[in-house]
Amino acid sequence: MSGAGYAKALADFRRRKDEHFRAGRGPLSGAVLQGFRGLSYYPPDPAWAFTAPVERADGAEVTLGTNTGEPRVMVRFGTVRLDLPGGPQILTLYAPPGDEAPERVFVPFRDATSGTETYGAGRYLDAPLTPTPEGLKAQLDFNLAYHPYCAYGEGWTCPLPPRENWLTVPVRAGERLPEE
């Protein structure tokens, strides 16, 4: 997709998400919902969109910690190696238990912006998988990185990114905290 087409598609996605939240179908309520003017985002940047081969993992069940202490069981599906702006990184991809062929995987991560420019506990990506003759490829677009619902209020249980998904570089793409 061209630069202008990509930016328009991303702007449309963000507008629909804001409308979803504004309609009360997201994590906001009360005065926060009434004063909601839209989420804050970094400017669109196609340099943060990647397609990477998936190195399959053993499929072992793992327990991710959560903000409430309630364990969340997932399956370690695989890893991807990315040449991010700032340096190469590896991310682990997770799938729900029992889903042998997921269409998308869950990628919780922290980065060097966590706690300052973005939610301190981290952000999430939902990465579509595409089969190819060489194996699976994951589409990781950090412009679609989002804060978990627990970033907006209490009453939500959110998985915490495991240490293996703590990136050492800043990811200035996707949702961010409001600028003061």
C-alpha positions as CSV (number, residue, x, y, z in Angstrom):
1,M,0.0,0.0,0.0
2,S,1.3,3.4,-0.9
3,G,2.3,6.0,1.7
4,A,-0.9,8.1,1.3
5,G,-3.1,5.0,1.1
6,Y,-1.5,3.5,4.2
7,A,-1.9,6.8,6.1
8,K,-5.6,7.0,5.1
9,A,-6.3,3.4,6.1
10,L,-4.6,3.9,9.4
11,A,-6.5,7.2,10.0
12,D,-9.8,5.4,9.2
13,F,-8.9,2.6,11.7
14,R,-8.1,5.1,14.4
15,R,-11.3,7.1,13.8
16,R,-13.4,3.9,14.1
17,K,-11.7,3.0,17.3
18,D,-12.3,6.4,18.8
19,E,-16.0,6.1,17.7
20,H,-16.1,2.7,19.4
21,F,-14.8,4.2,22.7
22,R,-17.0,7.3,22.4
23,A,-20.1,5.0,22.0
24,G,-19.3,3.4,25.4
25,R,-18.2,0.1,23.9
26,G,-14.7,0.4,25.3
27,P,-13.2,0.6,28.7
28,L,-14.2,4.2,29.5
29,S,-17.1,5.3,31.7
30,G,-18.5,8.2,33.7
31,A,-16.8,11.5,33.5
32,V,-13.8,10.1,31.5
33,L,-16.2,8.9,28.8
34,Q,-18.1,12.2,28.7
35,G,-14.9,14.2,28.3
36,F,-13.4,11.7,25.7
37,R,-12.1,13.5,22.6
38,G,-10.1,10.6,21.1
39,L,-7.1,8.5,21.8
40,S,-3.5,9.8,21.4
41,Y,-1.3,8.3,18.7
42,Y,2.1,8.7,17.3
43,P,2.1,9.9,13.6
44,P,1.7,7.1,11.1
45,D,5.0,5.7,10.0
46,P,5.2,2.8,7.5
47,A,8.8,2.1,8.8
48,W,7.2,0.5,11.8
49,A,5.3,-2.1,9.8
50,F,7.0,-5.5,9.3
51,T,6.4,-8.9,7.8
52,A,8.7,-11.4,9.4
53,P,9.1,-15.2,9.2
54,V,7.9,-17.0,12.3
55,E,10.3,-19.4,14.0
56,R,7.9,-21.9,15.6
57,A,8.3,-22.6,19.3
58,D,7.6,-25.8,21.1
59,G,4.0,-24.8,21.8
60,A,4.4,-25.1,25.5
61,E,1.8,-23.5,27.8
62,V,3.1,-20.5,29.7
63,T,1.4,-18.4,32.3
64,L,1.6,-14.7,31.8
65,G,1.3,-12.5,34.8
66,T,-1.5,-9.9,34.9
67,N,-2.1,-6.6,36.5
68,T,-4.6,-8.2,39.0
69,G,-2.5,-11.3,39.8
70,E,-4.9,-13.6,38.0
71,P,-2.8,-15.9,35.8
72,R,-3.4,-16.0,32.0
73,V,-2.4,-19.2,30.3
74,M,-1.2,-18.9,26.7
75,V,0.8,-21.0,24.3
76,R,4.3,-19.9,23.2
77,F,3.6,-20.0,19.4
78,G,6.9,-18.7,18.0
79,T,9.3,-15.9,17.7
80,V,10.1,-13.2,15.1
81,R,13.4,-11.3,14.6
82,L,12.9,-7.7,13.6
83,D,15.3,-5.0,12.5
84,L,13.6,-2.2,14.3
85,P,14.7,1.4,14.0
86,G,17.3,1.5,16.9
87,G,18.4,-2.1,16.5
88,P,17.5,-5.7,16.0
89,Q,15.0,-7.3,18.5
90,I,13.3,-10.6,19.0
91,L,9.6,-10.9,20.1
92,T,7.7,-14.0,21.3
93,L,4.3,-14.6,19.8
94,Y,1.5,-16.1,21.9
95,A,-1.7,-18.0,21.0
96,P,-4.7,-19.3,23.0
97,P,-4.3,-22.8,24.3
98,G,-5.8,-25.4,21.9
99,D,-5.6,-23.2,18.8
100,E,-3.1,-25.1,16.7
101,A,-3.6,-22.8,13.6
102,P,-4.4,-19.3,14.8
103,E,-5.1,-16.6,12.2
104,R,-3.4,-14.1,14.4
105,V,-1.1,-14.1,17.4
106,F,-0.9,-12.0,20.5
107,V,2.2,-9.9,21.1
108,P,2.4,-8.1,24.4
109,F,5.5,-5.9,24.6
110,R,7.2,-3.1,26.6
111,D,9.7,-0.7,25.0
112,A,11.8,2.3,26.0
113,T,8.7,4.5,25.9
114,S,6.8,2.5,28.5
115,G,6.0,4.6,31.5
116,T,6.9,7.9,29.9
117,E,5.3,8.2,26.5
118,T,3.2,5.1,26.6
119,Y,1.4,3.0,29.3
120,G,3.9,1.8,31.9
121,A,2.8,-1.8,31.8
122,G,3.2,-2.1,28.0
123,R,1.2,-2.3,24.9
124,Y,-0.2,-5.1,22.6
125,L,-0.2,-6.1,19.0
126,D,-2.5,-8.6,17.3
127,A,-0.4,-9.9,14.4
128,P,-2.0,-11.7,11.5
129,L,-0.3,-14.9,10.3
130,T,0.1,-15.7,6.6
131,P,1.1,-19.1,5.3
132,T,3.8,-19.1,2.6
133,P,5.7,-21.9,0.9
134,E,8.6,-21.1,3.2
135,G,6.5,-21.2,6.3
136,L,4.4,-18.8,8.4
137,K,4.9,-15.0,8.3
138,A,3.7,-12.6,10.9
139,Q,2.6,-9.1,10.0
140,L,3.6,-6.8,12.9
141,D,2.5,-3.2,12.4
142,F,3.5,-1.2,15.4
143,N,1.3,1.7,14.2
144,L,-1.6,-0.6,15.4
145,A,0.0,-1.1,18.9
146,Y,-2.6,-0.4,21.5
147,H,-2.8,0.1,25.3
148,P,-4.6,-2.6,27.3
149,Y,-8.0,-1.7,28.8
150,C,-6.4,-1.6,32.2
151,A,-4.6,1.6,31.1
152,Y,-7.9,3.4,31.1
153,G,-9.4,2.2,34.4
154,E,-9.8,-0.4,37.1
155,G,-11.8,-3.5,36.7
156,W,-9.9,-5.0,33.8
157,T,-7.5,-7.9,33.9
158,C,-4.6,-7.4,31.5
159,P,-1.7,-9.7,30.7
160,L,1.7,-8.2,31.4
161,P,4.4,-8.4,28.7
162,P,6.9,-11.1,29.8
163,R,10.5,-10.0,30.2
164,E,11.5,-11.7,26.9
165,N,9.3,-9.1,25.1
166,W,10.8,-6.0,26.8
167,L,12.4,-4.2,23.8
168,T,15.5,-2.1,24.4
169,V,14.5,0.5,21.8
170,P,11.8,3.1,21.8
171,V,8.8,2.2,19.6
172,R,7.2,5.6,18.7
173,A,4.3,4.1,16.8
174,G,0.7,3.3,17.7
175,E,-1.1,4.5,20.8
176,R,0.6,6.8,23.2
177,L,-0.3,8.7,26.4
178,P,-1.9,12.1,25.9
179,E,0.6,14.9,25.5
180,E,0.3,17.3,28.4
